[in-house]
Amino acid sequence: MLFQMPFSIQIVRCPKCNQPVYAAEEVPAAGKKWHKTCFKCGLCKKMLESTTLAEHDGNLFCKQCYARKFGPKGVGFGGGAGTLGMDTGEHLGNKSGSEMTNKPNYAPPPGAGHNE
């Protein structure tokens, strides 16, 4: 006689490594279950905790890397006001051409630029 189980076993897979995640090793975050060893920042690879976690499009980041990649220009780069406009974040995937300059964009004064 063959018995059919009244429940089915659903295998939950880690979104980082696609391997099965068992209850003893799971870390729930961003609506998914992760291995403890896969629960790292997507950029700097630092181990995350619930207090240091930021999520964007299903990817995990530490709060510092999240601010650098997705925050306003200059946030998270440290070093004070002198460094705010200097790092464009290209190494984090930000596109160039959006960097700020310290040169004003004023109209030239009357009579400037004429060599008579």
C-alpha positions as CSV (number, residue, x, y, z in Angstrom):
1,M,0.0,0.0,0.0
2,L,1.3,3.4,-1.0
3,F,0.7,6.4,1.2
4,Q,0.6,9.9,-0.1
5,M,1.8,12.6,2.2
6,P,-0.7,15.4,2.9
7,F,2.0,18.0,2.4
8,S,4.7,18.7,0.0
9,I,8.3,19.7,0.7
10,Q,9.3,22.9,-0.9
11,I,13.0,23.5,-1.4
12,V,13.9,27.1,-0.8
13,R,17.0,28.2,-2.7
14,C,19.4,31.0,-1.7
15,P,19.2,33.9,-4.2
16,K,23.0,34.3,-4.1
17,C,24.2,30.8,-4.7
18,N,21.0,29.0,-5.8
19,Q,21.7,26.1,-3.3
20,P,19.0,24.8,-0.9
21,V,18.6,26.7,2.3
22,Y,17.7,24.7,5.4
23,A,16.0,26.2,8.4
24,A,19.1,25.9,10.7
25,E,21.1,28.1,8.3
26,E,18.6,30.6,6.9
27,V,18.6,34.3,7.3
28,P,15.4,36.0,6.1
29,A,15.8,39.3,4.4
30,A,14.3,41.2,1.5
31,G,11.5,38.7,1.2
32,K,13.9,35.8,0.6
33,K,15.9,33.3,2.6
34,W,19.7,33.4,2.4
35,H,22.6,31.3,3.7
36,K,24.5,32.9,6.6
37,T,27.6,32.8,4.4
38,C,25.8,34.4,1.4
39,F,24.3,37.2,3.5
40,K,26.9,39.8,2.4
41,C,27.1,43.2,0.8
42,G,26.9,43.0,-3.0
43,L,29.8,45.5,-3.4
44,C,32.3,45.3,-0.5
45,K,31.4,41.7,0.6
46,K,31.1,42.7,4.2
47,M,28.9,40.3,6.3
48,L,25.5,41.9,7.0
49,E,23.2,42.1,10.0
50,S,19.6,43.4,10.2
51,T,20.9,46.8,11.3
52,T,23.4,47.2,8.5
53,L,21.2,46.0,5.7
54,A,19.9,47.9,2.7
55,E,18.1,46.3,-0.2
56,H,17.7,47.5,-3.8
57,D,16.0,45.4,-6.6
58,G,16.5,42.2,-4.6
59,N,20.2,42.8,-4.0
60,L,21.7,43.3,-0.6
61,F,24.1,46.1,0.4
62,C,25.6,47.5,3.5
63,K,24.3,50.9,4.3
64,Q,27.6,52.6,3.3
65,C,27.7,51.0,-0.1
66,Y,24.0,51.6,-0.7
67,A,24.5,55.3,0.0
68,R,27.5,55.5,-2.3
69,K,25.7,53.7,-5.2
70,F,22.1,54.9,-4.9
71,G,22.2,58.0,-2.6
72,P,22.8,61.6,-3.5
73,K,26.2,62.5,-5.0
74,G,28.9,62.7,-2.3
75,V,27.0,60.7,0.4
76,G,29.0,57.9,2.0
77,F,32.4,58.9,0.6
78,G,33.6,60.5,3.9
79,G,36.3,63.0,4.2
80,G,34.1,66.1,4.7
81,A,32.9,68.7,2.2
82,G,36.2,68.8,0.3
83,T,35.6,65.4,-1.2
84,L,31.9,65.6,-1.9
85,G,32.2,66.4,-5.6
86,M,35.5,64.6,-6.3
87,D,34.4,61.0,-6.4
88,T,31.9,60.3,-9.1
89,G,31.3,56.7,-8.1
90,E,32.2,55.2,-11.5
91,H,33.7,52.1,-9.7
92,L,30.2,51.5,-8.2
93,G,28.5,51.6,-11.6
94,N,27.5,55.2,-11.7
95,K,27.7,56.8,-15.1
96,S,30.1,59.5,-15.8
97,G,28.9,62.9,-17.2
98,S,26.8,63.6,-14.1
99,E,29.7,64.8,-12.0
100,M,29.5,68.2,-10.4
101,T,32.2,70.8,-11.0
102,N,33.3,73.6,-8.9
103,K,33.3,76.0,-11.9
104,P,30.3,78.4,-12.1
105,N,28.3,78.6,-15.3
106,Y,27.7,82.3,-15.4
107,A,27.3,84.4,-18.5
108,P,30.5,86.4,-19.3
109,P,30.5,90.0,-18.1
110,P,29.8,92.6,-20.8
111,G,32.8,93.3,-22.9
112,A,34.6,90.2,-21.8
113,G,36.0,87.9,-24.5
114,H,36.3,90.7,-27.1
115,N,39.8,91.5,-28.3
116,E,39.5,94.8,-30.0
